């Protein structure tokens, strides 16, 4: 064990996979000498060379189309999009090609590829470079969607994603890049579809994703001072979703709050809430399910407005107290 940043853990996962499998390569804009928009691939071109760390033109359509084709021939491409907002330009290749080919070919063709992309706000990048669009991709049959919140999870889940024979969308929240956690040096993977209980509690369940896991843990620590025990669950993967872990937690606490940065309207929190409403856990609820999400506005450039557009620690604390009738 040693402490790594989330960014370093992502880089280590890719490097380990590339050392043991020559079919793995990375392609994207400025990922070579420059090291990518956030420096994730910095230094990798020195070890693996330009044939496996491939700079591309500024065309997400070309990058994603190349990756789909490479995956169909037996390669395992990892494509990096500089910002998750730009997945809009790659939608046809990801939604109509990568997600459909295995089904349409009766299982004879497979598309083992990973689309990595930084997501979320908090860096002053404004409306076109700060969105959280994971619910779009979770809606598409044939795509797996991963959203780790810690360095340990990022390494293990990315290795599992690279080894998967299906296309995986791998979201990396920008504010998570500098967060640190203990990460084993040896190889390990975390199965896709297995949630993690980040903090055990008995009074209320919070299901949070990405940077909201950190904010929820901060809120839970604050609430503990008042004798409120919050259980925080990180799904880690949205598709497949570990519904059983969430159901069992809600049956224990009898209350559920779902928190994500993405706009509340149409966000994945609605899927989690409906999962509980349709399960045996519904009969255990002592309060309505609460959802916290971003406001239905483009992410502002102004720092104070940017903060106001997404859930805060104080918002989470207030939601817990409301569901417990302790305002």
C-alpha positions as CSV (number, residue, x, y, z in Angstrom):
1,X,0.0,0.0,0.0
2,X,1.0,3.6,-0.7
3,X,-0.9,6.7,-1.1
4,X,-1.7,7.8,-4.6
5,X,-3.9,10.5,-6.1
6,X,-6.9,9.5,-8.1
7,X,-5.0,10.7,-11.3
8,X,-2.0,8.6,-10.5
9,X,-4.1,5.6,-9.9
10,X,-5.8,5.9,-13.3
11,X,-2.4,6.2,-14.9
12,X,-1.1,3.2,-13.0
13,X,-4.0,1.1,-14.0
14,X,-3.5,1.8,-17.7
15,X,0.3,1.3,-17.5
16,X,-0.1,-2.1,-15.8
17,X,-2.6,-3.2,-18.4
18,X,-0.4,-2.0,-21.3
19,X,2.6,-3.9,-19.9
20,X,0.8,-7.2,-19.8
21,X,-1.3,-6.9,-22.9
22,X,0.1,-5.5,-26.2
23,X,-3.5,-5.1,-27.6
24,X,-4.1,-2.2,-25.1
25,X,-3.4,1.2,-26.5
26,X,-4.6,4.8,-25.8
27,X,-5.7,7.4,-28.3
28,X,-6.9,11.0,-27.8
29,X,-6.1,14.6,-28.2
30,X,-2.8,15.8,-26.8
31,X,-2.2,12.6,-24.8
32,X,1.4,12.2,-25.9
33,X,4.1,14.6,-24.9
34,X,1.6,17.0,-23.4
35,X,0.1,14.2,-21.3
36,X,-3.6,15.0,-21.8
37,X,-5.8,17.9,-20.7
38,X,-5.4,17.0,-17.0
39,X,-2.1,15.3,-17.2
40,X,-3.3,11.7,-16.7
41,X,-1.2,10.2,-19.5
42,X,1.9,12.4,-18.7
43,X,5.1,10.3,-19.1
44,X,3.4,7.3,-20.7
45,X,4.7,8.1,-24.2
46,X,8.3,7.7,-22.9
47,X,7.6,4.1,-21.9
48,X,5.1,3.0,-24.6
49,X,6.0,5.1,-27.6
50,X,3.8,7.0,-30.0
51,X,2.4,3.8,-31.6
52,X,0.5,3.0,-28.3
53,X,0.0,6.5,-27.0
54,X,-1.6,7.9,-30.1
55,X,-2.3,11.6,-30.5
56,X,-5.3,12.3,-32.7
57,X,-6.9,15.1,-34.6
58,X,-9.4,17.3,-32.7
59,X,-12.4,15.1,-33.7
60,X,-14.2,13.0,-31.1
61,X,-16.1,11.4,-33.9
62,X,-12.9,10.2,-35.5
63,X,-11.4,9.1,-32.1
64,X,-14.5,7.1,-31.1
65,X,-14.9,5.6,-34.6
66,X,-11.3,4.5,-34.7
67,X,-11.7,2.9,-31.3
68,X,-14.8,1.0,-32.3
69,X,-13.0,-0.3,-35.4
70,X,-9.9,-1.3,-33.4
71,X,-12.0,-3.1,-30.8
72,X,-13.7,-5.1,-33.5
73,X,-10.3,-6.4,-34.8
74,X,-9.3,-7.6,-31.3
75,X,-7.5,-4.6,-29.9
76,X,-8.5,-3.1,-26.5
77,X,-8.4,0.7,-27.1
78,X,-8.7,3.3,-24.3
79,X,-9.9,6.6,-25.8
80,X,-9.6,9.8,-23.8
81,X,-12.0,12.6,-24.4
82,X,-10.7,15.9,-22.9
83,X,-14.1,16.8,-21.4
84,X,-17.2,14.6,-21.0
85,X,-19.3,17.3,-22.7
86,X,-17.7,16.3,-26.0
87,X,-19.2,12.9,-25.9
88,X,-22.0,14.6,-27.8
89,X,-19.8,14.5,-30.9
90,X,-19.1,10.8,-30.3
91,X,-22.7,9.8,-29.7
92,X,-23.3,8.0,-33.0
93,X,-20.3,5.8,-32.7
94,X,-20.9,5.0,-29.0
95,X,-24.7,4.7,-29.0
96,X,-25.4,3.2,-32.5
97,X,-22.2,1.3,-33.1
98,X,-20.3,0.3,-30.0
99,X,-23.5,-0.4,-27.9
100,X,-25.3,-2.3,-30.6
101,X,-22.7,-4.4,-32.5
102,X,-22.5,-7.4,-30.1
103,X,-26.3,-7.8,-30.1
104,X,-26.7,-7.2,-33.8
105,X,-24.1,-9.8,-34.7
106,X,-25.5,-12.4,-32.3
107,X,-22.6,-12.3,-30.0
108,X,-20.0,-13.0,-32.7
109,X,-18.6,-9.5,-32.6
110,X,-17.4,-7.8,-29.4
111,X,-16.3,-4.3,-28.7
112,X,-13.8,-4.3,-25.8
113,X,-13.1,-0.5,-25.4
114,X,-13.1,2.1,-22.7
115,X,-14.0,5.7,-23.1
116,X,-12.4,7.7,-20.3
117,X,-13.4,11.3,-19.8
118,X,-13.2,14.0,-17.1
119,X,-16.6,15.2,-15.9
120,X,-18.2,17.6,-13.6
121,X,-17.8,21.2,-12.4
122,X,-15.7,23.0,-9.9
123,X,-12.8,24.1,-12.1
124,X,-14.3,27.3,-13.6
125,X,-14.6,25.7,-17.1
126,X,-18.1,27.0,-17.6
127,X,-21.2,25.6,-19.4
128,X,-19.7,23.6,-22.2
129,X,-16.9,21.9,-20.2
130,X,-18.5,21.1,-16.8
131,X,-21.5,18.9,-17.4
132,X,-22.4,15.6,-15.8
133,X,-24.1,13.5,-18.5
134,X,-23.8,10.0,-17.1
135,X,-27.5,9.5,-17.1
136,X,-27.5,9.8,-20.9
137,X,-25.1,6.9,-21.3
138,X,-26.8,4.8,-18.6
139,X,-29.9,4.9,-20.7
140,X,-28.3,3.0,-23.6
141,X,-28.5,-0.8,-23.5
142,X,-25.0,-2.3,-24.4
143,X,-23.0,0.3,-22.6
144,X,-21.5,-0.1,-19.1
145,X,-21.1,3.1,-17.1
146,X,-18.5,3.5,-14.3
147,X,-18.1,6.5,-12.0
148,X,-15.4,5.9,-9.3
149,X,-14.9,8.4,-6.4
150,X,-11.6,7.3,-4.9
151,X,-8.1,6.4,-6.2
152,X,-8.4,2.8,-4.9
153,X,-11.7,2.4,-6.8
154,X,-10.4,4.2,-9.9
155,X,-7.5,1.8,-10.4
156,X,-9.5,-1.4,-9.7
157,X,-12.5,-0.4,-11.7
158,X,-10.4,0.8,-14.7
159,X,-8.5,-2.5,-14.9
160,X,-11.9,-4.3,-14.8
161,X,-13.2,-2.0,-17.5
162,X,-10.2,-2.6,-19.8
163,X,-10.6,-6.4,-19.4
164,X,-14.3,-6.3,-20.1
165,X,-15.5,-7.4,-23.6
166,X,-18.1,-4.6,-23.7
167,X,-17.8,-0.9,-24.3
168,X,-17.4,1.0,-21.0
169,X,-17.9,4.7,-20.3
170,X,-15.5,5.7,-17.5
171,X,-16.2,9.0,-15.8
172,X,-13.5,10.7,-13.8
173,X,-14.7,13.7,-11.8
174,X,-12.2,16.6,-12.2
175,X,-12.2,17.4,-8.5
176,X,-11.4,13.8,-7.6
177,X,-8.1,13.9,-9.5
178,X,-6.2,15.4,-6.6
179,X,-7.9,13.3,-3.9
180,X,-5.7,10.6,-2.3
181,X,-6.2,7.1,-0.9
182,X,-4.2,4.0,-0.2
183,X,-3.7,2.0,-3.3
184,X,-2.0,-1.4,-3.6
185,X,1.0,-1.5,-5.9
186,X,0.2,-4.9,-7.1
187,X,-2.5,-5.6,-9.7
188,X,-6.1,-5.9,-8.6
189,X,-9.5,-5.3,-10.1
190,X,-12.9,-4.4,-8.7
191,X,-15.9,-6.2,-10.3
192,X,-18.2,-3.9,-12.2
193,X,-21.6,-3.8,-10.5
194,X,-20.4,-3.9,-6.9
195,X,-21.3,-0.9,-4.7
196,X,-19.2,0.1,-1.7
197,X,-20.4,1.2,1.7
198,X,-18.1,4.1,2.4
199,X,-19.5,4.7,5.9
200,X,-21.8,2.5,7.9
201,X,-24.8,4.1,9.7
202,X,-28.2,3.3,11.0
203,X,-30.4,6.4,10.7
204,X,-30.4,7.3,7.0
205,X,-28.9,6.0,3.7
206,X,-27.2,8.3,1.3
207,X,-26.4,7.0,-2.1
208,X,-23.9,9.4,-3.7
209,X,-21.8,9.4,-6.8
210,X,-18.4,10.8,-7.8
211,X,-17.5,14.0,-5.9
212,X,-20.8,13.9,-4.0
213,X,-19.4,10.8,-2.2
214,X,-16.8,13.1,-0.6
215,X,-19.4,15.8,0.2
216,X,-21.7,13.2,1.7
217,X,-18.9,11.8,3.9
218,X,-18.2,15.3,5.1
219,X,-21.8,15.9,5.9
220,X,-22.0,12.5,7.7
221,X,-19.1,13.5,9.9
222,X,-20.8,16.8,10.8
223,X,-24.1,15.0,11.5
224,X,-22.4,12.5,13.8
225,X,-21.7,15.3,16.2
226,X,-25.4,15.6,16.7
227,X,-25.8,11.8,17.2
228,X,-27.1,11.1,13.6
229,X,-25.5,8.0,12.0
230,X,-25.5,8.3,8.2
231,X,-24.7,5.3,5.9
232,X,-23.0,6.4,2.7
233,X,-23.1,4.1,-0.3
234,X,-21.1,4.7,-3.5
235,X,-22.6,2.6,-6.4
236,X,-19.2,3.0,-8.2
237,X,-20.9,1.6,-11.4
238,X,-24.3,2.9,-12.6
239,X,-24.5,0.1,-15.2
240,X,-24.6,-2.6,-13.9
241,X,-26.1,-1.2,-10.7
242,X,-25.7,-3.1,-7.4
243,X,-29.3,-2.7,-6.3
244,X,-29.1,-5.3,-3.5
245,X,-26.6,-3.3,-1.5
246,X,-28.8,-0.3,-1.7
247,X,-32.0,-2.2,-0.9
248,X,-30.4,-3.9,2.2
249,X,-29.2,-0.5,3.5
250,X,-32.6,1.1,3.1
251,X,-34.2,-1.8,4.9
252,X,-31.9,-1.1,7.8
253,X,-32.1,2.7,8.0
254,X,-35.7,3.2,6.6
255,X,-34.7,6.4,4.9
256,X,-33.0,7.2,1.5
257,X,-31.4,10.3,0.1
258,X,-29.8,10.2,-3.4
259,X,-27.1,12.8,-4.2
260,X,-25.5,13.5,-7.6
261,X,-24.0,16.6,-9.3
262,X,-25.9,16.0,-12.5
263,X,-29.1,18.0,-13.0
264,X,-31.8,16.6,-10.8
265,X,-34.3,16.5,-13.6
266,X,-33.8,13.2,-15.5
267,X,-30.7,12.4,-13.4
268,X,-29.8,8.8,-12.4
269,X,-31.0,9.5,-8.9
270,X,-34.5,9.0,-10.2
271,X,-33.5,5.4,-11.3
272,X,-32.2,4.6,-7.8
273,X,-35.3,6.1,-6.2
274,X,-37.6,4.1,-8.4
275,X,-35.6,0.9,-7.7
276,X,-36.4,1.3,-4.0
277,X,-40.0,2.2,-4.7
278,X,-40.4,-1.0,-6.7
279,X,-38.6,-3.2,-4.2
280,X,-39.4,-4.8,-0.9
281,X,-37.5,-1.9,0.8
282,X,-40.4,0.4,0.0
283,X,-42.4,-1.1,2.9
284,X,-39.5,-0.2,5.3
285,X,-39.5,3.5,4.4
286,X,-40.4,5.9,7.3
287,X,-40.0,9.0,5.1
288,X,-40.3,10.0,1.5
289,X,-37.2,9.4,-0.7
290,X,-35.3,12.6,-1.2
291,X,-33.2,13.5,-4.3
292,X,-30.5,16.2,-4.4
293,X,-29.1,17.2,-7.8
294,X,-27.8,20.1,-9.8
295,X,-30.1,22.9,-10.7
296,X,-31.6,23.0,-14.2
297,X,-29.2,25.6,-15.4
298,X,-26.0,25.6,-17.5
299,X,-23.0,25.5,-15.2
300,X,-22.0,29.2,-14.7
301,X,-18.5,30.5,-15.2
302,X,-18.8,32.7,-12.1
303,X,-17.2,30.7,-9.2
304,X,-20.0,31.6,-6.6
305,X,-22.7,30.8,-9.1
306,X,-21.0,27.6,-10.1
307,X,-21.0,26.5,-6.4
308,X,-24.7,27.4,-6.1
309,X,-25.7,25.3,-9.1
310,X,-24.8,21.9,-7.5
311,X,-25.5,20.3,-4.1
312,X,-23.3,21.5,-1.2
313,X,-22.4,19.8,2.1
314,X,-24.9,22.1,3.9
315,X,-27.6,21.0,1.4
316,X,-26.9,17.4,2.3
317,X,-27.0,18.1,6.0
318,X,-30.3,19.9,5.7
319,X,-31.8,17.0,3.6
320,X,-30.8,14.5,6.3
321,X,-32.3,16.6,9.1
322,X,-35.5,17.1,7.1
323,X,-36.0,13.4,6.4
324,X,-35.4,12.8,10.1
325,X,-37.7,15.7,11.1
326,X,-34.9,17.4,12.9
327,X,-34.7,20.8,11.2
